[in-house]
Amino acid sequence: MKNQNKAVFLIIISSLFFALMALSVKFAGSYPVYQMVFYRGLVAVVLYGMYAKFKGISLKPNNLKYNLLRSFLGTLGVFLYYYAIGNMNLANAVILNKLSPFFVIIFSAIFLHEKISSHQITAIIIALSGAALIIKPVGSFEILPSIFGFASAIAAGSAYVVVRYLRDYDSPETIVFIFGLFNIVSSVPFLIIYGYETPPTIDYLPLFAIGLTAMAAQTLMTYAYKYASASKISIYSYGNIVFSIIFSILFFKEIPDYLSIVGALLIISAAYLNYFKNKKRDII
């Protein structure tokens, strides 16, 4: 299987697990965001620690500085994203978060010196227009979750650019392991200050599911970006939107309003425009 085909397959499966993670966060919505982030990190650290011991491999990063940067940006994005999921329509939160590939383009141009084309600029403008329809800026407190969802896309996009940079230094397992450690460390101060809410036994299921699905999604995504550039495969990550809309309707009876639907279509159209132009350019 060619590297590009591997990357496409991995990013689609990754998008399914990201949708399952969002669903788990929604189910665990009665618990503080920092507690969900703690479990996300705990599962990744324990499972990857066991894996490393079993395989006799080291998870020590070769590039600690950029692993910490990736972890900081990623953890910030997680906090913002989980808050958005817990306080707005699940599908809308996921749609806003899926603006991240457009920020990958922007930050790749700025920090990795990748050329940004005119069609990419057009796609970014279309996508941001779609985001505006979903956010519906009316100046009320209700806009806050949408702003957090939008900000989570900025943080995630910048984190993915660092992941792309780290592919030449560290394995996906190391990158996700360090990210998990950072999740735990960043959550501990909140646990100390605000306390830990002991869940009933049944509630441990969605909390641990957050960690399991996030770990699977992050690992698959990291491998995908190892095999192909973000600009070539990011379109396939939009399967996350489809999966999340289905979950939103099935489990929460949440149906996006017409403005959100139009906004989602604009964002997906912008993603397709970027993908189509890149594919055409590669053929030429």
SEBAVEX-986092 format. One record per residue: y, z, x of N, C-alpha, C in turn; residue in three letters. Coordinates in steps of 0.02 Angstrom, whole numbers, padded with zeros to 5 digits, always signed. Each point is the difference from the previous one (the first is absolute). Example, Ala and Ser with C-alpha at 12.3 -4.5 7.8 and 13.67 -1.06 7.14 Angstrom:
<recs>
-00284+00390+00660+00059+00000-00045+00060+00000+00045ala
+00053-00036-00018+00059+00003+00042+00055+00037-00039ser
</recs>
This chain:
<recs>
-00060+00000+00042+00060+00000-00042+00062+00000+00044met
+00047-00046-00014+00061-00003+00038+00041+00063-00008lys
+00041+00014+00050+00041+00061-00002+00045+00002-00062asn
+00029-00058-00018+00045-00001-00058-00039+00016-00065gln
-00060-00027-00006-00041+00014-00059-00020+00073-00003asn
-00016+00028+00058-00016+00071+00003+00060+00041-00024lys
+00059-00018+00024+00060+00036-00018+00014-00003-00075ala
-00009-00059-00030+00011-00009-00072-00048+00044-00039val
-00064-00001+00018-00050+00041-00035+00017+00074+00006phe
+00017+00021+00059+00015+00071+00012+00062+00023-00038leu
+00051-00043-00003+00062+00021-00034-00009+00003-00075ile
-00043-00042-00029-00014+00003-00072-00038+00064-00017ile
-00051+00016+00039-00037+00062-00012+00045+00060+00011ile
+00043-00005+00051+00048+00053+00013+00046+00011-00061ser
+00022-00055-00031+00044+00005-00058-00034+00035-00059ser
-00065-00010-00007-00038+00035-00052+00000+00075+00013leu
-00012+00019+00062-00001+00071+00017+00069+00031-00006phe
+00052-00038+00015+00068+00027-00009+00014+00012-00074phe
-00025-00045-00043+00008+00010-00072-00039+00061-00024ala
-00060+00010+00027-00040+00059-00017+00034+00064+00025leu
+00034-00004+00058+00037+00057+00025+00057+00018-00047met
+00037-00051-00023+00055+00012-00046-00026+00031-00065ala
-00057-00024-00023-00031+00028-00060-00018+00073+00010leu
-00027+00016+00059-00018+00070+00015+00062+00044+00003ser
+00054-00026+00028+00063+00038+00003+00025+00014-00070val
-00005-00049-00044+00022+00009-00069-00041+00054-00035lys
-00065+00000+00012-00044+00050-00030+00015+00070+00027phe
+00021+00003+00063+00014+00065+00032+00074+00018-00005ala
+00035-00032-00045+00072+00006-00005+00027+00070-00014gly
-00043+00046-00023+00024+00068-00015+00008+00042+00063ser
-00023-00026+00057+00006+00037+00063+00058-00026+00041tyr
+00029+00042+00043+00058-00021+00040-00018-00059+00045pro
+00050-00042+00014-00011-00058+00042-00025+00020+00069val
+00028+00053+00029-00021+00020+00067-00073+00021+00002tyr
-00026+00027-00055-00070+00019-00001-00045-00062-00003gln
+00022-00051-00036-00038-00063-00001+00001-00034+00068met
+00057+00002+00034+00005-00029+00067-00045+00038+00049val
-00004+00066-00009-00043+00041+00042-00073-00022-00006phe
-00024-00009-00062-00069-00020-00010-00012-00071+00026tyr
+00050-00042-00008-00006-00068+00027-00015+00003+00075arg
+00039+00040+00036-00009+00006+00071-00064+00036+00020gly
-00016+00053-00038-00059+00041+00016-00064-00041-00002leu
-00009-00040-00051-00060-00041-00007-00007-00048+00059val
+00056-00034+00017-00002-00049+00055-00016+00034+00066ala
+00029+00057+00014-00011+00035+00063-00072+00025+00005val
-00026+00030-00053-00069+00026+00002-00050-00057+00007val
+00006-00052-00040-00049-00054+00001+00003-00040+00065leu
+00061-00014+00024+00005-00037+00062-00018+00044+00060tyr
+00012+00065-00005-00022+00045+00053-00076+00001+00005gly
-00034+00002-00058-00073-00002+00000-00026-00067+00026met
+00033-00053-00020-00020-00067+00022+00006-00007+00076tyr
+00056+00025+00026+00011-00005+00072-00052+00040+00039ala
-00017+00059-00026-00050+00041+00033-00068-00033-00002lys
-00017-00029-00057-00065-00033-00008-00005-00062+00046phe
+00054-00037+00005+00000-00061+00041+00014+00015+00074lys
+00023+00060+00014+00016+00017+00069+00061-00036+00026gly
+00049-00012-00045+00060-00035+00019+00061+00046-00003ile
+00052-00019+00034+00061+00039+00000+00051-00029-00049ser
+00035+00044-00035+00053-00021-00045+00069+00015+00030leu
+00000+00015+00064+00063+00013+00035+00040-00065+00005lys
+00062+00001-00023+00040-00062+00000+00022-00020+00070pro
+00002-00065+00011+00026-00026+00063+00076-00005-00002asn
+00026-00009-00060+00072-00005-00008+00022+00053-00050asn
+00009+00061+00025+00015+00056-00044+00068-00008-00033leu
+00049-00024+00036+00068-00005-00026+00002-00043-00063lys
-00031-00058+00003+00003-00044-00058-00049+00020-00055tyr
-00052+00037+00018-00043+00029-00052+00038+00053-00040asn
+00040+00039+00035+00040+00051-00034+00053-00033-00044leu
+00030-00054+00025+00050-00036-00040-00032-00029-00062leu
-00059-00032+00008-00035-00028-00057-00019+00055-00050arg
-00021+00057+00026-00021+00055-00043+00059+00030-00038ser
+00057+00007+00034+00059+00026-00033+00023-00046-00057phe
+00005-00064+00016+00022-00048-00051-00050-00004-00057leu
-00064-00001+00017-00051-00003-00052-00002+00061-00044gly
+00007+00059+00031-00001+00063-00039+00061+00005-00045thr
+00058-00020+00025+00060-00002-00041-00012-00045-00061leu
-00029-00058+00013-00016-00046-00055-00047+00030-00050gly
-00050+00037+00024-00049+00032-00044+00033+00051-00046val
+00042+00043+00029+00035+00050-00040+00041-00033-00056phe
+00038-00051+00019+00042-00035-00048-00042-00035-00054leu
-00054-00032+00022-00043-00038-00045-00035+00045-00050tyr
-00027+00056+00024-00035+00046-00044+00046+00030-00052tyr
+00062+00014+00021+00049+00026-00048+00013-00052-00054tyr
+00008-00063+00020+00013-00054-00048-00058-00007-00048ala
-00061+00000+00025-00059-00007-00043-00003+00055-00052ile
+00015+00061+00022-00004+00057-00045+00054+00004-00052gly
+00054-00039+00008+00058+00007-00044+00021-00064-00035asn
-00041-00053+00005+00016-00062-00036-00064-00037-00016met
+00007-00055-00035-00056-00043-00017-00038-00018+00064asn
-00067+00009-00001-00041-00013+00059+00009-00071+00026leu
-00003-00049-00045+00005-00070+00021+00069-00014+00032ala
+00054+00027-00029+00067-00011+00027+00007+00030+00070asn
-00029+00060+00010+00003+00032+00066-00035-00043+00052ala
-00058-00027-00018-00038-00042+00046+00038-00065+00014val
+00029-00030-00052+00038-00062+00009+00057+00009+00049ile
+00038+00055-00008+00056+00013+00045-00025+00011+00072leu
-00055+00036+00007-00027+00012+00066-00023-00065+00033asn
-00019-00050-00041-00023-00063+00027+00057-00045+00024lys
+00059+00026+00002+00055-00034+00034-00008+00006+00075leu
-00045+00043+00023-00007+00014+00071-00011-00062+00043ser
-00040-00051-00022-00007-00059+00044+00065-00036+00015pro
+00049+00004-00046+00064-00033+00012+00039+00039+00054phe
-00009+00066+00000+00031+00039+00053-00037-00009+00066phe
-00065-00018-00004-00036-00018+00061+00033-00060+00033val
+00018-00049-00042+00033-00060+00026+00066+00017+00034ile
+00039+00042-00035+00066+00019+00026-00007+00038+00066ile
-00044+00051+00000-00006+00042+00060-00036-00036+00057phe
-00045-00047-00017-00032-00040+00052+00051-00043+00036ser
+00048-00026-00039+00053-00041+00030+00044+00043+00045ala
+00014+00061-00022+00046+00044+00037-00033+00028+00063ile
-00062+00027-00008-00030+00038+00054-00052-00039+00041phe
-00034-00048-00032-00051-00039+00036+00026-00069+00018leu
+00063-00014-00020+00033-00063+00015-00037-00060-00028his
-00034+00010-00057-00031-00057-00034+00053-00038-00039glu
-00005-00065+00002+00050-00042-00033-00004+00007-00076lys
+00058+00008-00032+00002+00003-00073+00030-00065-00026ile
-00036-00033-00045+00020-00066-00024+00042+00004-00063ser
+00028-00056-00019+00042-00003-00060-00039+00016-00063ser
-00063-00024-00003-00040+00014-00060-00017+00074-00005his
-00007+00034+00057-00013+00072-00002+00061+00038-00025gln
+00059-00023+00019+00061+00031-00024+00005-00009-00076ile
-00017-00061-00024+00000-00013-00072-00050+00046-00036thr
-00059+00007+00030-00052+00042-00030+00023+00073-00004ala
+00033+00024+00052+00024+00069+00001+00052+00011-00056ile
+00045-00048-00008+00051+00006-00053-00032+00001-00069ile
-00050-00043-00011-00035-00001-00064-00036+00066-00012ile
-00033+00025+00051-00037+00063-00006+00046+00058-00016ala
+00057+00003+00033+00047+00055-00012+00030-00006-00071leu
+00008-00061-00024+00023-00010-00070-00052+00027-00048ser
-00063-00012+00015-00054+00027-00042-00001+00076+00001gly
+00012+00029+00059+00002+00073+00006+00056+00029-00042ala
+00057-00034-00002+00057+00024-00040-00019+00004-00074ala
-00039-00048-00024-00020+00001-00071-00047+00058-00014leu
-00041+00018+00048-00046+00056-00009+00037+00066+00004ile
+00046+00005+00048+00037+00063+00010+00049+00012-00057ile
+00030-00053-00026+00048+00005-00055+00055+00051+00015lys
+00043-00015+00047+00051+00048+00020+00050+00016-00055pro
-00011+00055-00034+00045+00020-00055+00039+00063+00015val
-00010+00027+00061+00040+00058+00019-00024+00066-00026gly
-00062+00005-00025-00026+00063-00025-00051+00029+00048ser
-00021+00062-00012-00049+00033+00044-00067-00037-00001phe
-00014-00036-00054-00064-00035-00007-00009-00054+00053glu
+00054-00018+00032-00005-00053+00050-00030+00027+00065ile
+00000+00065+00010-00022+00030+00063-00071-00020+00020leu
-00051+00004-00045-00067-00021+00020-00002-00073+00023pro
+00038-00043-00034+00002-00070+00019+00030-00009+00069ser
+00053+00037+00015+00031-00003+00066-00050+00023+00053ile
-00037+00053-00016-00051+00025+00047-00054-00053+00011phe
-00020-00034-00054-00050-00052+00007+00024-00057+00044gly
+00063-00018-00008+00031-00052+00041+00004+00022+00073phe
+00021+00062+00010+00005+00027+00069-00068+00004+00033ala
-00052+00014-00040-00067+00003+00029-00021-00068+00028ser
+00023-00054-00031-00015-00067+00024+00034-00013+00067ala
+00061+00025+00008+00036-00008+00063-00037+00037+00056ile
-00021+00062-00015-00036+00040+00050-00067-00032+00017ala
-00036-00023-00052-00065-00030+00012+00006-00065+00040ala
+00050-00041-00017+00010-00063+00035+00013+00011+00074gly
+00041+00050+00016+00014+00015+00070-00062+00027+00035ser
-00040+00040-00036-00061+00027+00029-00050-00055+00016ala
-00005-00050-00044-00047-00055+00011+00019-00041+00061tyr
+00065-00007+00012+00022-00036+00060-00023+00037+00063val
+00004+00066-00001-00023+00040+00057-00076-00006+00007val
-00036-00002-00056-00073-00010+00002-00016-00066+00035val
+00039-00052-00017-00010-00065+00030+00011+00004+00076arg
+00050+00038+00021+00014+00009+00071-00056+00038+00034tyr
-00028+00051-00034-00051+00043+00029-00069-00032+00008leu
-00010-00057-00031-00066-00032+00002-00024-00014+00071arg
+00047-00009+00046-00018-00014+00069-00010+00063+00042asp
+00008+00058-00031-00005+00062+00037-00055+00046-00026tyr
-00007+00006-00067-00047+00048-00028-00042-00030-00055asp
-00059+00030-00011-00045-00023-00052+00026+00021-00068ser
-00021-00034-00054+00020+00020-00067-00020+00072-00015pro
-00058+00021+00025-00022+00069-00012+00049+00051+00030glu
+00022-00014+00061+00048+00045+00033+00066+00003-00038thr
+00024-00059-00021+00064-00003-00036-00002+00039-00065ile
-00054-00008-00038-00008+00035-00064-00011+00074+00011val
-00037+00018+00054-00013+00071+00015+00065+00036+00016phe
+00041-00029+00042+00065+00030+00018+00045+00005-00062ile
-00002-00051-00041+00038+00000-00063-00023+00059-00043phe
-00066+00011-00004-00026+00055-00040+00023+00068+00027gly
-00001+00007+00066+00024+00062+00031+00073+00012-00017leu
+00039-00053+00002+00071+00006-00015+00010+00019-00073phe
-00041-00026-00045+00002+00020-00071-00009+00075-00007asn
-00049+00027+00035-00015+00071-00004+00058+00042+00028ile
+00021-00018+00060+00053+00039+00034+00065-00001-00041val
+00017-00057-00029+00062-00005-00039-00005+00037-00067ser
-00061+00012-00023-00009+00035-00064-00001+00076+00007ser
-00021+00023+00059-00008+00072+00010+00064+00041-00013val
+00059-00021+00025+00060+00039-00015+00013+00009-00074pro
-00014-00052-00040+00009+00005-00073-00051+00048-00030phe
-00061-00002+00026-00052+00046-00024+00018+00072+00015leu
+00030+00012+00058+00020+00068+00019+00058+00024-00043ile
+00049-00044-00010+00061+00019-00037-00013+00006-00075ile
-00033-00051-00028-00008-00002-00073-00069+00022-00025tyr
-00047+00008+00046-00066+00025-00019-00049-00055-00018gly
-00063+00020-00002-00055-00046-00015-00027+00015-00070tyr
-00004-00051-00042-00026+00008-00067-00075-00013+00001glu
-00039+00053-00012-00073-00007+00000-00023-00036-00063thr
-00029-00060+00008-00020-00038-00059-00068+00022-00027pro
-00013-00009-00064-00067+00010-00026-00048-00049+00034pro
-00064+00016-00001-00049-00041+00035+00005-00074-00017thr
+00009-00015-00064+00002-00070-00022+00059-00037+00028ile
+00055+00036+00015+00060-00032+00025-00004-00018+00074asp
-00052+00025+00033-00009-00019+00070-00019-00074+00006tyr
-00031-00027-00054-00023-00069+00001+00058-00049+00013leu
+00054+00000-00041+00055-00047+00014+00036+00015+00065pro
+00004+00065+00020+00034+00016+00062-00038-00028+00060leu
-00066+00009+00001-00039-00029+00055-00003-00076-00005phe
+00001-00025-00062+00000-00073-00010+00062-00032+00031ala
+00057+00036-00003+00061-00025+00032-00013-00013+00074ile
-00032+00049+00033-00014-00006+00071-00050-00055+00015gly
-00054-00003-00039-00053-00049+00013+00025-00072-00010leu
+00034-00011-00056+00024-00068-00015+00056-00020+00049thr
+00043+00048+00017+00054-00016+00047-00028-00016+00069ala
-00050+00038+00021-00031-00013+00065-00032-00068+00003met
-00037-00017-00053-00032-00066-00003+00052-00056-00001ala
+00053+00010-00041+00051-00051-00006+00038-00010+00066ala
+00018+00055+00033+00037-00004+00062-00041-00032+00056gln
-00065+00018+00003-00044-00028+00052-00009-00075-00010thr
-00014-00020-00061-00008-00071-00015+00064-00040+00014leu
+00056+00030-00021+00064-00033+00011+00015-00008+00075met
-00014+00054+00038+00013-00002+00072-00043-00053+00034thr
-00063-00006-00020-00043-00052+00027+00026-00070-00020tyr
+00024-00006-00062+00025-00064-00024+00058-00023+00043ala
+00047+00045+00015+00058-00019+00041-00020-00011+00073tyr
-00058+00024+00019-00025-00012+00067-00024-00072+00007lys
-00026-00028-00055-00028-00068+00002+00050-00055-00016tyr
+00055+00017-00033+00049-00051-00018+00069+00031-00009ala
+00052-00042+00007+00068+00025-00007+00016+00018-00072ser
+00046+00047-00008+00017+00025-00066+00026-00056-00045ala
+00039-00047+00029+00029-00053-00041-00052-00046-00030ser
-00059-00003+00030-00053-00045-00023-00046+00031-00052lys
-00005+00066-00001-00049+00031-00045+00030+00047-00051ile
+00064+00016+00006+00030+00050-00044-00003-00020-00074ser
-00001-00065-00015-00003-00022-00070-00062+00028-00036ile
-00055+00007+00037-00062+00022-00031+00001+00074-00017tyr
+00045+00037+00030+00005+00071-00016+00029+00011-00070ser
+00027-00053-00030+00028+00006-00067-00053+00007-00054tyr
-00063-00004+00020-00054+00017-00046+00007+00073-00023gly
+00033+00040+00042+00014+00070-00018+00037+00005-00067asn
+00047-00046-00012+00038+00001-00062-00045-00014-00059ile
-00043-00050+00007-00046-00018-00055-00046+00058-00015val
-00031+00028+00051-00045+00056-00009+00036+00059-00033phe
+00061+00014+00022+00037+00058-00025+00022-00009-00072ser
+00020-00061-00019+00017-00013-00070-00060+00012-00045ile
-00058-00023+00022-00062+00010-00038-00014+00075-00007ile
+00004+00037+00055-00012+00072-00002+00051+00036-00044phe
+00063-00022+00005+00054+00031-00039-00012-00007-00075ser
-00022-00059-00020-00014-00012-00072-00063+00036-00023ile
-00053-00003+00041-00064+00029-00020+00002+00076-00004leu
+00031+00032+00050-00004+00072+00006+00060+00037-00030phe
+00059-00032-00001+00060+00036-00021+00037-00034-00057phe
-00026-00057-00023+00031-00038-00055+00072-00017+00016lys
+00015-00009+00064+00067-00017+00022+00005-00076+00008glu
+00045-00029-00038+00012-00072+00003+00071-00012+00024ile
+00010-00035+00055+00068-00013+00025+00042-00035-00053pro
+00066+00017-00003+00044-00035-00047+00015-00070+00025asp
+00035-00039-00041+00008-00071+00017+00041-00010+00064tyr
+00050+00044+00012+00039-00006+00061-00043+00013+00062leu
-00044+00049-00005-00045+00015+00055-00049-00057+00012ser
-00023-00031-00054-00046-00056+00006+00034-00059+00035ile
+00062-00014-00022+00038-00054+00032+00013+00017+00074val
+00017+00063+00014+00011+00021+00069-00063-00008+00042gly
-00057+00019-00028-00064-00008+00036-00014-00073+00015ala
+00012-00043-00050-00012-00072+00010+00045-00029+00054leu
+00062+00024+00002+00046-00023+00053-00025+00021+00069leu
-00023+00062+00005-00024+00025+00065-00062-00038+00022ile
-00047-00011-00046-00061-00037+00016+00017-00072+00017ile
+00047-00030-00037+00021-00069+00014+00031-00005+00069ser
+00040+00050+00018+00031+00000+00066-00053+00004+00054ala
-00050+00042-00013-00055+00007+00048-00038-00066+00008ala
-00011-00034-00057-00036-00064+00003+00041-00053+00035tyr
+00065+00000-00012+00044-00048+00034-00005+00008+00075leu
+00002+00062+00023-00005+00013+00072-00068-00022+00027asn
-00052+00016-00038-00068-00018+00022-00009-00076+00002tyr
+00022-00034-00053-00009-00073-00006+00037-00036+00057phe
+00061+00021+00013+00039-00032+00053-00031+00012+00068lys
-00026+00061+00011-00032+00014+00064-00063-00041+00009asn
-00038-00006-00054-00063-00039+00002+00015-00073+00013lys
+00051-00027-00034+00019-00070+00009+00023-00012+00071lys
+00037+00047+00028+00025-00007+00068-00057+00000+00050arg
-00051+00043-00014-00058+00004+00045-00040-00065+00000asp
-00004-00032-00059-00037-00063-00006+00036-00056+00038ile
+00067+00000-00007+00040-00050+00035-00003+00011+00075ile
</recs>
